[in-house]
């Protein structure tokens, strides 16, 4: 049941102001490191200051890559080929360059999976295929696929878009999260990678069934350091903790729904929060990232690296805002959220739309740069187009125009943008205002228990998870006890604050083991990752000969990962029991 403050808060969200901000931002090409992005950042900073936020403008050098021209010429093909002498194509950001004369090689088709971004089966097919010296053509669009192709000697990679829109989508090939380090720089595939649309790809694949196809591929990209800006605005609460709301500013072309609409949402939430700061127990920090599209989340990764301790100590949750208000996006069937935050998002969406969303675990994408620090996530994408109108894309409500020149303001919907912004605003308000921090340790404890049960089945008796099971059971009991006490604790400010600190500590311990493999001070690669990733190799152990060297080496790694998981679970239990 919403109270008067929440009702007033929602009523203050202005569709007119949202559209004014969108109209300004969606008229600018906001490519990172360009005057257009700087103009957008200056506008955002001015709007935040006018709202009464404390504004900081950071400047730093980011390692970015800008696609240049590409071409595919068909050199030889069977008689069944009727697609002409050339195929329209675009270079992927961070693609390797060819010479001006290009590369000539045969094509080989490696089928992609059902999920363009998260498929893993096609990686196995790539590793098994005879691709050395050939151009791979595949519907699989994961950077892991492209890296696998490079590692197995492919001459290049032609991504044939799996959905049938007549559009060429921009993209990025590096699997590195943010700026490379000496340890990761060589993982950028050193082959040219380009995109073609669905129908030419389908025609090439059909021609390959009738005989060899040889193409000449040219691709250029410009990669190096660019000076960028990153804007933050703070609306402070009565305590030191804050909720972070963020979205990327840089775009492909005008990027109206990816992500000028998200920027407008963040600005409007900041305006409304500034008027309600007296009711906030926790503050709101609104962040506007550069380097998302051409630097693989370079802005948010830089911010995590350079504000690590503050985020660790004070940031209780992260709401990522990408692609709000797309045309035709009337469905809220899934909420991308960690288990800790999902109940908030589900409740708010239910109240404001009448829909009952399912939880979708966040993927290793977006600007989710804060899991190693222990910050839980609510949202990334939000409203979606109906299932039969969804393209195989990664944003814009699954609109076909994502990452193309067609993502202009006519692809945004005023009413949907207004509703999406209300959902973000009310979710953030509850995180900032509730007496006891509304993160569900019970939900994540139940999730981990289910994951461990599945791992035990895969272990086939080859690895002992008893210690993990014991600590998960303790966590579930401690979380249940806190849930029972929370209504009473909320009535006493001192006890509510203590409970909130305990929940923050517990969640901060649990997020890294559930979502990361790297250390808390590093970033995992931008490739698909399963829950409790450090223990997922249990399934592989069960396939290795008992007593073999490989089994012994892997068992040693798993023991260390088990120690990490058990330690984190004990830390969470200690926080709740304390």
C-alpha positions as semicolon CSV with decimal commas, in nm:
position;residue;x (nm);y (nm);z (nm)
1;X;0,000;0,000;0,000
2;X;0,152;0,332;-0,106
3;X;0,153;0,619;0,142
4;X;0,112;0,989;0,071
5;X;0,482;1,047;0,007
6;X;0,496;0,773;-0,255
7;X;0,179;0,895;-0,422
8;X;0,312;1,250;-0,434
9;X;0,644;1,122;-0,560
10;X;0,483;0,937;-0,851
11;X;0,257;1,231;-0,935
12;X;0,564;1,454;-0,963
13;X;0,717;1,246;-1,246
14;X;0,661;1,464;-1,552
15;X;0,604;1,322;-1,899
16;X;0,665;1,669;-2,043
17;X;1,008;1,709;-1,882
18;X;1,104;1,358;-1,988
19;X;1,021;1,439;-2,348
20;X;1,206;1,771;-2,334
21;X;1,524;1,596;-2,217
22;X;1,481;1,320;-2,472
23;X;1,429;1,566;-2,756
24;X;1,756;1,741;-2,673
25;X;1,967;1,427;-2,620
26;X;1,826;1,228;-2,912
27;X;1,925;1,505;-3,154
28;X;2,297;1,454;-3,077
29;X;2,535;1,183;-3,197
30;X;2,682;1,091;-2,859
31;X;2,972;0,872;-2,965
32;X;3,223;0,856;-2,680
33;X;3,511;1,098;-2,685
34;X;3,343;1,328;-2,939
35;X;3,203;1,682;-2,904
36;X;2,853;1,533;-2,921
37;X;2,904;1,327;-2,609
38;X;3,065;1,624;-2,431
39;X;2,764;1,838;-2,525
40;X;2,529;1,576;-2,381
41;X;2,733;1,548;-2,059
42;X;2,730;1,928;-2,018
43;X;2,351;1,932;-2,060
44;X;2,311;1,652;-1,805
45;X;2,536;1,830;-1,554
46;X;2,339;2,154;-1,597
47;X;2,006;1,976;-1,544
48;X;2,133;1,805;-1,230
49;X;2,262;2,132;-1,085
50;X;1,930;2,300;-1,160
51;X;1,754;2,022;-0,972
52;X;1,974;2,080;-0,666
53;X;2,204;1,777;-0,693
54;X;2,572;1,791;-0,600
55;X;2,743;1,742;-0,936
56;X;3,088;1,602;-1,016
57;X;3,232;1,587;-1,367
58;X;3,512;1,331;-1,397
59;X;3,754;1,324;-1,690
60;X;3,979;1,032;-1,783
61;X;4,129;0,849;-2,079
62;X;3,938;0,544;-2,204
63;X;4,053;0,278;-2,449
64;X;3,791;0,286;-2,724
65;X;3,742;0,145;-3,071
66;X;3,546;0,297;-3,358
67;X;3,434;0,083;-3,653
68;X;3,547;0,197;-3,996
69;X;3,449;0,082;-4,345
70;X;3,398;-0,283;-4,434
71;X;3,315;-0,477;-4,748
72;X;3,253;-0,833;-4,858
73;X;3,305;-0,925;-5,225
74;X;3,203;-1,270;-5,344
75;X;3,503;-1,405;-5,538
76;X;3,368;-1,752;-5,614
77;X;3,039;-1,927;-5,550
78;X;2,825;-2,210;-5,688
79;X;2,575;-2,136;-5,963
80;X;2,292;-2,132;-5,709
81;X;2,429;-1,807;-5,563
82;X;2,216;-1,514;-5,680
83;X;2,317;-1,258;-5,418
84;X;2,538;-1,047;-5,643
85;X;2,905;-0,960;-5,629
86;X;2,901;-0,790;-5,286
87;X;2,726;-0,822;-4,949
88;X;2,657;-0,514;-4,731
89;X;2,849;-0,537;-4,404
90;X;2,970;-0,344;-4,100
91;X;3,289;-0,373;-3,898
92;X;3,268;-0,463;-3,530
93;X;3,432;-0,233;-3,279
94;X;3,779;-0,372;-3,182
95;X;3,792;-0,577;-3,502
96;X;4,138;-0,637;-3,642
97;X;4,222;-0,445;-3,959
98;X;4,282;-0,597;-4,299
99;X;4,502;-0,443;-4,564
100;X;4,340;-0,222;-4,825
101;X;4,338;-0,525;-5,057
102;X;4,156;-0,730;-4,793
103;X;4,177;-1,101;-4,718
104;X;4,056;-1,376;-4,951
105;X;3,947;-1,710;-4,805
106;X;3,677;-1,973;-4,816
107;X;3,370;-1,950;-4,597
108;X;3,271;-2,223;-4,353
109;X;2,934;-2,232;-4,182
110;X;2,917;-2,307;-3,809
111;X;2,555;-2,311;-3,686
112;X;2,467;-2,071;-3,407
113;X;2,251;-2,151;-3,107
114;X;1,907;-2,034;-3,004
115;X;2,044;-1,747;-2,791
116;X;2,270;-1,518;-2,990
117;X;2,445;-1,371;-2,686
118;X;2,457;-1,659;-2,436
119;X;2,484;-1,974;-2,648
120;X;2,770;-2,205;-2,552
121;X;2,705;-2,506;-2,777
122;X;2,825;-2,320;-3,087
123;X;3,162;-2,266;-2,917
124;X;3,204;-2,643;-2,905
125;X;3,111;-2,666;-3,273
126;X;3,367;-2,398;-3,357
127;X;3,639;-2,581;-3,166
128;X;3,558;-2,905;-3,349
129;X;3,525;-2,762;-3,702
130;X;3,797;-2,728;-3,964
131;X;3,807;-2,349;-3,956
132;X;4,180;-2,279;-3,982
133;X;4,248;-2,022;-4,253
134;X;3,877;-1,983;-4,333
135;X;3,614;-1,720;-4,268
136;X;3,351;-1,844;-4,025
137;X;2,993;-1,744;-4,099
138;X;2,754;-1,804;-3,810
139;X;2,439;-1,673;-3,641
140;X;2,621;-1,696;-3,307
141;X;2,709;-1,342;-3,198
142;X;2,879;-1,392;-2,862
143;X;3,225;-1,241;-2,823
144;X;3,322;-1,582;-2,680
145;X;3,244;-1,738;-3,018
146;X;3,459;-1,485;-3,197
147;X;3,744;-1,541;-2,952
148;X;3,711;-1,918;-2,995
149;X;3,725;-1,877;-3,373
150;X;4,042;-1,670;-3,347
151;X;4,202;-1,920;-3,111
152;X;4,138;-2,202;-3,358
153;X;4,294;-2,022;-3,651
154;X;3,999;-1,871;-3,837
155;X;4,089;-1,598;-4,085
156;X;3,788;-1,389;-3,981
157;X;3,432;-1,402;-3,852
158;X;3,116;-1,302;-4,036
159;X;2,821;-1,269;-3,799
160;X;2,496;-1,335;-3,985
161;X;2,221;-1,170;-3,781
162;X;1,969;-1,434;-3,666
163;X;1,649;-1,225;-3,682
164;X;1,518;-1,115;-4,019
165;X;1,509;-0,735;-3,997
166;X;1,668;-0,562;-4,294
167;X;1,918;-0,373;-4,079
168;X;2,289;-0,381;-4,002
169;X;2,354;-0,364;-3,629
170;X;2,665;-0,215;-3,473
171;X;2,851;-0,422;-3,216
172;X;3,175;-0,486;-3,031
173;X;3,402;-0,789;-3,032
174;X;3,634;-0,748;-2,734
175;X;3,558;-0,980;-2,439
176;X;3,749;-0,751;-2,202
177;X;3,539;-0,565;-1,945
178;X;3,649;-0,202;-1,956
179;X;4,008;-0,100;-2,019
180;X;4,246;-0,389;-2,093
181;X;4,531;-0,476;-1,858
182;X;4,862;-0,642;-1,950
183;X;4,704;-0,977;-1,858
184;X;4,396;-0,935;-2,080
185;X;4,499;-0,730;-2,383
186;X;4,585;-1,039;-2,590
187;X;4,233;-1,179;-2,553
188;X;4,096;-0,932;-2,806
189;X;4,050;-1,149;-3,119
190;X;4,318;-1,064;-3,373
191;X;4,095;-1,135;-3,671
192;X;3,856;-0,913;-3,868
193;X;3,498;-0,943;-3,743
194;X;3,203;-0,804;-3,938
195;X;2,822;-0,820;-3,933
196;X;2,583;-0,893;-4,218
197;X;2,205;-0,890;-4,202
198;X;1,985;-1,200;-4,191
199;X;1,884;-1,252;-4,552
200;X;2,233;-1,221;-4,711
201;X;2,360;-1,452;-4,438
202;X;2,087;-1,704;-4,510
203;X;2,170;-1,689;-4,882
204;X;2,543;-1,745;-4,822
205;X;2,472;-2,040;-4,595
206;X;2,239;-2,189;-4,858
207;X;2,505;-2,146;-5,127
208;X;2,759;-2,330;-4,910
209;X;2,538;-2,640;-4,926
210;X;2,592;-2,646;-5,306
211;X;2,964;-2,586;-5,310
212;X;3,255;-2,370;-5,190
213;X;3,212;-1,997;-5,143
214;X;3,515;-1,770;-5,140
215;X;3,500;-1,404;-5,038
216;X;3,729;-1,103;-5,012
217;X;3,684;-0,931;-4,675
218;X;3,796;-0,578;-4,595
219;X;3,754;-0,429;-4,247
220;X;3,894;-0,127;-4,064
221;X;3,861;0,002;-3,709
222;X;4,030;0,283;-3,519
223;X;4,135;0,183;-3,167
224;X;4,312;0,392;-2,904
225;X;4,278;0,631;-2,611
226;X;4,015;0,904;-2,601
227;X;3,944;1,167;-2,335
228;X;3,593;1,118;-2,197
229;X;3,371;1,267;-1,929
230;X;3,156;1,097;-1,665
231;X;2,893;1,292;-1,470
232;X;2,753;1,205;-1,128
233;X;2,486;1,380;-0,923
234;X;2,417;1,323;-0,552
235;X;2,094;1,377;-0,364
236;X;2,196;1,302;-0,007
237;X;1,988;1,121;0,252
238;X;2,008;1,134;0,629
239;X;2,264;0,851;0,638
240;X;2,592;0,791;0,452
241;X;2,464;0,504;0,235
242;X;2,329;0,556;-0,114
243;X;2,155;0,380;-0,401
244;X;2,319;0,418;-0,742
245;X;2,103;0,482;-1,051
246;X;2,294;0,479;-1,377
247;X;2,277;0,469;-1,755
248;X;2,518;0,508;-2,043
249;X;2,519;0,831;-2,242
250;X;2,721;0,728;-2,546
251;X;2,528;0,589;-2,838
252;X;2,544;0,438;-3,181
253;X;2,428;0,726;-3,401
254;X;2,144;0,918;-3,228
255;X;2,051;0,628;-3,001
256;X;1,708;0,755;-2,896
257;X;1,600;0,437;-2,715
258;X;1,957;0,325;-2,645
259;X;2,005;0,521;-2,438
260;X;1,874;0,881;-2,456
261;X;1,546;0,761;-2,303
262;X;1,739;0,607;-2,014
263;X;1,926;0,934;-1,958
264;X;1,595;1,122;-1,952
265;X;1,463;0,873;-1,695
266;X;1,769;0,921;-1,473
267;X;1,740;1,300;-1,492
268;X;1,370;1,297;-1,404
269;X;1,420;1,060;-1,111
270;X;1,696;1,290;-0,983
271;X;1,464;1,594;-1,007
272;X;1,187;1,424;-0,813
273;X;1,428;1,288;-0,552
274;X;1,579;1,632;-0,493
275;X;1,235;1,757;-0,388
276;X;1,191;1,466;-0,144
277;X;1,538;1,458;0,010
278;X;1,399;1,518;0,361
279;X;1,230;1,176;0,353
280;X;1,539;0,982;0,239
281;X;1,730;0,760;0,480
282;X;1,975;0,672;0,203
283;X;2,088;0,902;-0,072
284;X;2,064;0,864;-0,447
285;X;2,369;0,887;-0,671
286;X;2,290;0,921;-1,042
287;X;2,575;0,825;-1,278
288;X;2,604;0,882;-1,653
289;X;2,856;0,652;-1,820
290;X;3,074;0,704;-2,130
291;X;3,246;0,424;-2,319
292;X;2,962;0,173;-2,303
293;X;2,929;0,099;-2,673
294;X;3,284;0,147;-2,799
295;X;3,475;0,053;-2,482
296;X;3,282;-0,245;-2,339
297;X;3,156;-0,055;-2,033
298;X;3,475;0,147;-1,996
299;X;3,303;0,423;-1,797
300;X;3,137;0,216;-1,527
301;X;3,446;-0,007;-1,499
302;X;3,665;0,302;-1,448
303;X;3,425;0,429;-1,184
304;X;3,428;0,096;-1,000
305;X;3,809;0,093;-1,005
306;X;3,853;0,451;-0,890
307;X;3,574;0,463;-0,629
308;X;3,605;0,108;-0,503
309;X;3,619;0,170;-0,128
310;X;3,334;0,421;-0,124
311;X;3,113;0,190;-0,327
312;X;3,203;-0,104;-0,102
313;X;3,124;0,087;0,216
314;X;2,824;0,294;0,114
315;X;2,650;0,172;-0,204
316;X;2,364;-0,063;-0,111
317;X;2,216;-0,129;-0,458
318;X;2,254;-0,042;-0,826
319;X;1,964;0,033;-1,060
320;X;2,087;0,022;-1,419
321;X;1,871;0,216;-1,664
322;X;1,897;0,121;-2,031
323;X;1,638;0,150;-2,308
324;X;1,335;0,285;-2,125
325;X;1,026;0,385;-2,323
326;X;1,063;0,196;-2,653
327;X;0,782;0,205;-2,903
328;X;0,537;-0,082;-2,851
329;X;0,707;-0,207;-2,534
330;X;0,398;-0,294;-2,330
331;X;0,517;-0,613;-2,160
332;X;0,693;-0,654;-1,826
333;X;0,719;-1,032;-1,832
334;X;1,070;-1,049;-1,688
335;X;1,266;-0,837;-1,441
336;X;1,643;-0,851;-1,468
337;X;1,752;-0,850;-1,104
338;X;1,964;-1,029;-0,850
339;X;1,756;-1,231;-0,607
340;X;1,811;-0,973;-0,333
341;X;1,636;-0,694;-0,526
342;X;1,379;-0,887;-0,729
343;X;1,095;-0,860;-0,473
344;X;1,112;-0,480;-0,497
345;X;1,097;-0,471;-0,874
346;X;0,824;-0,734;-0,890
347;X;0,608;-0,549;-0,637
348;X;0,646;-0,211;-0,807
349;X;0,574;-0,348;-1,154
350;X;0,270;-0,531;-1,018
351;X;0,137;-0,212;-0,858
352;X;0,193;0,012;-1,158
353;X;0,115;-0,224;-1,447
354;X;-0,088;-0,512;-1,305
355;X;0,160;-0,757;-1,458
356;X;0,339;-1,037;-1,271
357;X;0,699;-1,059;-1,395
358;X;0,939;-1,349;-1,353
359;X;1,297;-1,296;-1,239
360;X;1,577;-1,307;-1,497
361;X;1,931;-1,335;-1,359
362;X;2,141;-1,044;-1,487
363;X;2,367;-1,138;-1,774
364;X;2,733;-1,043;-1,799
365;X;2,646;-0,730;-1,995
366;X;2,523;-0,376;-1,954
367;X;2,715;-0,162;-1,708
368;X;2,707;-0,425;-1,433
369;X;3,058;-0,338;-1,316
370;X;2,994;-0,361;-0,942
371;X;2,936;-0,728;-0,856
372;X;3,293;-0,783;-0,742
373;X;3,243;-0,501;-0,492
374;X;2,927;-0,674;-0,368
375;X;2,659;-0,437;-0,502
376;X;2,328;-0,605;-0,599
377;X;2,145;-0,517;-0,921
378;X;1,789;-0,417;-1,001
379;X;1,687;-0,380;-1,366
380;X;1,892;-0,318;-1,677
381;X;1,631;-0,343;-1,948
382;X;1,267;-0,305;-1,848
383;X;0,966;-0,284;-2,083
384;X;0,964;-0,516;-2,385
385;X;0,772;-0,548;-2,708
386;X;0,530;-0,844;-2,738
387;X;0,703;-1,175;-2,797
388;X;0,605;-1,197;-3,164
389;X;0,752;-0,850;-3,229
390;X;1,096;-0,907;-3,074
391;X;1,412;-0,901;-3,279
392;X;1,729;-1,083;-3,172
393;X;1,881;-0,772;-3,017
394;X;2,015;-0,664;-2,680
395;X;1,810;-0,356;-2,597
396;X;1,549;-0,104;-2,714
397;X;1,272;-0,330;-2,585
398;X;1,385;-0,586;-2,846
399;X;1,306;-0,337;-3,122
400;X;1,465;-0,413;-3,460
401;X;1,621;-0,065;-3,474
402;X;1,864;-0,132;-3,185
403;X;2,224;-0,022;-3,264
404;X;2,129;0,118;-3,605
405;X;2,080;0,458;-3,768
406;X;1,704;0,402;-3,733
407;X;1,708;0,442;-3,353
408;X;1,556;0,789;-3,367
409;X;1,302;0,966;-3,150
410;X;1,007;0,820;-3,342
411;X;1,104;0,482;-3,186
412;X;1,024;0,614;-2,836
413;X;0,679;0,625;-2,678
414;X;0,588;0,911;-2,445
415;X;0,345;0,708;-2,232
416;X;0,573;0,405;-2,196
417;X;0,867;0,629;-2,107
418;X;0,655;0,794;-1,838
419;X;0,550;0,457;-1,695
420;X;0,901;0,310;-1,705
421;X;1,034;0,616;-1,525
422;X;0,773;0,579;-1,253
423;X;0,881;0,217;-1,204
424;X;1,245;0,324;-1,162
425;X;1,148;0,613;-0,936
426;X;0,931;0,412;-0,697
427;X;1,179;0,125;-0,680
428;X;1,463;0,364;-0,598
429;X;1,247;0,548;-0,344
430;X;1,176;0,229;-0,149
431;X;1,542;0,137;-0,146
432;X;1,629;0,485;-0,020
433;X;1,340;0,535;0,221
434;X;1,237;0,207;0,386
435;X;1,343;0,191;0,750
436;X;1,497;-0,156;0,707
437;X;1,694;-0,190;0,384
438;X;1,456;-0,387;0,159
439;X;1,699;-0,645;0,022
440;X;1,594;-1,009;0,057
441;X;1,868;-1,231;0,196
442;X;1,608;-1,508;0,220
443;X;1,557;-1,497;-0,156
444;X;1,926;-1,528;-0,240
445;X;1,975;-1,799;0,023
446;X;1,698;-2,001;-0,142
447;X;1,852;-1,938;-0,484
448;X;2,196;-2,057;-0,370
449;X;2,044;-2,364;-0,204
450;X;1,885;-2,462;-0,535
451;X;2,209;-2,404;-0,726
452;X;2,406;-2,621;-0,481
453;X;2,146;-2,898;-0,505
454;X;2,192;-2,901;-0,882
455;X;2,569;-2,905;-0,848
456;X;2,552;-3,205;-0,614
457;X;2,364;-3,395;-0,879
458;X;2,630;-3,308;-1,138
459;X;2,915;-3,396;-0,901
460;X;2,812;-3,764;-0,905
461;X;2,978;-3,815;-0,569
462;X;3,316;-3,688;-0,691
463;X;3,324;-3,366;-0,487
464;X;3,200;-3,292;-0,136
465;X;2,972;-2,990;-0,092
466;X;2,866;-3,072;0,264
467;X;3,031;-2,762;0,409
468;X;2,855;-2,540;0,155
469;X;2,519;-2,703;0,228
470;X;2,567;-2,656;0,600
471;X;2,641;-2,285;0,567
472;X;2,354;-2,231;0,324
473;X;2,118;-2,389;0,577
474;X;2,252;-2,157;0,848
475;X;2,207;-1,858;0,616
476;X;1,847;-1,951;0,540
477;X;1,767;-1,977;0,910
478;X;1,938;-1,646;0,995
479;X;1,756;-1,472;0,708
480;X;1,420;-1,621;0,813
481;X;1,470;-1,499;1,170
482;X;1,552;-1,149;1,048
483;X;1,248;-1,145;0,820
484;X;1,026;-1,227;1,117
485;X;1,175;-0,947;1,322
486;X;1,186;-0,681;1,050
487;X;0,839;-0,529;1,113
488;X;0,927;-0,472;1,478
489;X;1,277;-0,349;1,397
490;X;1,135;-0,094;1,151
491;X;0,955;0,082;1,436
492;X;1,280;0,165;1,617
493;X;1,524;0,387;1,426
494;X;1,837;0,256;1,599
495;X;1,747;-0,109;1,556
496;X;1,632;-0,053;1,196
497;X;1,965;0,108;1,112
498;X;2,154;-0,185;1,269
499;X;1,943;-0,434;1,072
500;X;2,007;-0,241;0,751
501;X;2,382;-0,248;0,810
502;X;2,364;-0,623;0,871
503;X;2,171;-0,682;0,548
504;X;2,418;-0,465;0,356
505;X;2,712;-0,667;0,493
506;X;2,544;-0,998;0,416
507;X;2,457;-0,904;0,059
508;X;2,803;-0,758;0,002
509;X;2,949;-1,100;0,090
510;X;2,706;-1,301;-0,126
511;X;2,700;-1,112;-0,456
512;X;3,066;-1,183;-0,549
513;X;3,042;-1,562;-0,505
514;X;2,714;-1,574;-0,697
515;X;2,822;-1,359;-0,991
516;X;3,202;-1,339;-1,020
517;X;3,518;-1,545;-1,052
518;X;3,776;-1,267;-1,052
519;X;3,899;-1,099;-0,736
520;X;3,694;-0,820;-0,583
521;X;3,938;-0,572;-0,735
522;X;3,920;-0,694;-1,093
523;X;3,657;-0,757;-1,360
524;X;3,557;-1,085;-1,521
525;X;3,541;-1,111;-1,897
526;X;3,221;-1,010;-2,074
527;X;3,121;-1,366;-2,154
528;X;2,832;-1,584;-2,028
529;X;2,872;-1,695;-1,667
530;X;2,669;-1,947;-1,468
531;X;2,560;-1,904;-1,102
532;X;2,825;-1,971;-0,836
533;X;3,074;-1,966;-1,125
534;X;3,374;-2,074;-0,920
535;X;3,214;-2,413;-0,852
536;X;3,066;-2,480;-1,195
537;X;3,365;-2,696;-1,297
538;X;3,223;-2,968;-1,069
539;X;3,040;-3,098;-1,376
540;X;3,368;-3,130;-1,565
541;X;3,536;-3,309;-1,273
542;X;3,274;-3,581;-1,295
543;X;3,386;-3,655;-1,654
544;X;3,761;-3,688;-1,579
545;X;3,924;-4,021;-1,494
546;X;3,954;-4,059;-1,117
547;X;4,321;-4,033;-1,016
548;X;4,427;-3,855;-1,334
549;X;4,646;-3,545;-1,325
550;X;4,371;-3,333;-1,476
551;X;4,126;-3,450;-1,210
552;X;4,376;-3,369;-0,936
553;X;4,447;-3,023;-1,070
554;X;4,079;-2,941;-1,108
555;X;3,995;-3,078;-0,764
556;X;4,254;-2,844;-0,613
557;X;4,093;-2,545;-0,783
558;X;3,749;-2,654;-0,665
559;X;3,867;-2,691;-0,304
560;X;3,989;-2,331;-0,313
561;X;3,661;-2,214;-0,466
562;X;3,469;-2,408;-0,202
563;X;3,667;-2,227;0,066
564;X;3,574;-1,895;-0,094
565;X;3,204;-1,982;-0,102
566;X;3,196;-2,118;0,254
567;X;3,379;-1,812;0,385
568;X;3,134;-1,574;0,215
569;X;2,834;-1,766;0,349
570;X;2,979;-1,756;0,701
571;X;3,039;-1,381;0,666
572;X;2,677;-1,332;0,568
573;X;2,551;-1,545;0,857
574;X;2,772;-1,357;1,102
575;X;2,634;-1,024;0,974
576;X;2,271;-1,131;1,022
577;X;2,322;-1,303;1,356
578;X;2,520;-1,008;1,486
